[in-house]
Amino acid sequence: MKILLASSIDPGAVEVLEREHDVVRAFNAPEARLAELVEDREVVIFRSGVTISATVLDRAPNLGLLVRAGSGLDNIDVEHARRRGVEVVRVPGSSAQPVAEMTFALMLSLARKVALADRLVRDGHWPKAQLGGPLLTGKTIGIVGAGRIGSRVGEMAVAWGMRALGCVADPGPAVAAALADKGITLTDFDTAVAESDFLCLHLPLDDSTRHLIDARVFSRMKDGSFLVNMARGGVVDEAALYTELAEGGKLLGAALDVHEREGEGVLSPLASLPNVVLTPHIGAMAWDAQRLIGERVVTLLHAHESGRLEELLTPDERVPGQVP
């Protein structure tokens, strides 16, 4: 098959793909370059940071499959792909644990000022008395988007002795029971906002969630609380977040692994604030998880080539409207 590898994936998977197929690498290429390279391709494999737009899709008459090595779909024109007869699948299965662990890394970094302490020590300072912070144990974590990833965060929080609240887009008795089995209490968004010491975001970006977390939400948060965004950058109004943190509002600090603008050379407007931790969208980048994702990508490509893709896809890998 003719494959466009638009993002870096596990090296072992890349080795297999290049041995078995005609592979063109174009990691994180801009739209114009992707549109050039996709013209004779049958499959495109990509992660976040690459946009598969209608323009790109329309330049690929032979394209039959898009493989999103991860879970988010906000960088794909899924409807246009459907109209063009291009199947879209995703490989989210291995991301829950690494993203959940990264959530805790950011919560700890915020609460115990790890990133700030590191910078100060590197500059020759030793302000030990000014670097205290709260325990996680005994605090309340609010999980906005308590799905596969968010519920794993809740499980881990309960194990740390935290009270876990979760809210979802479509609550119901079955969801409440499943979360309760993990020690998470299903609640509504407003309650999670008002009662959380740590408000953690794990929801997709779409028209209903863009700038969901804005100045009005910050005004309703608990005094001395923290925000952790592991979802998508557009879920948080970063201009409002800057004002909240810079002017000493209710938020004590924020950590963001995802940003409204991402990529090499982009400087976050939040970078100047000492009570902010920033990482470059690395939540799922644990080596073990990336190896499993790469292996699954290879398996799905083999299935596509042999006409068995539909029977191998798990429910999480199927994209609504793509596969009956």
Summary of the structure (lengths in Angstrom):
residues: 324
radius of gyration: 20.8
end to end distance: 24.2
largest distance: 63.8
contacts: 1070
relative contact order: 0.14
helix: 39%
strand: 17%
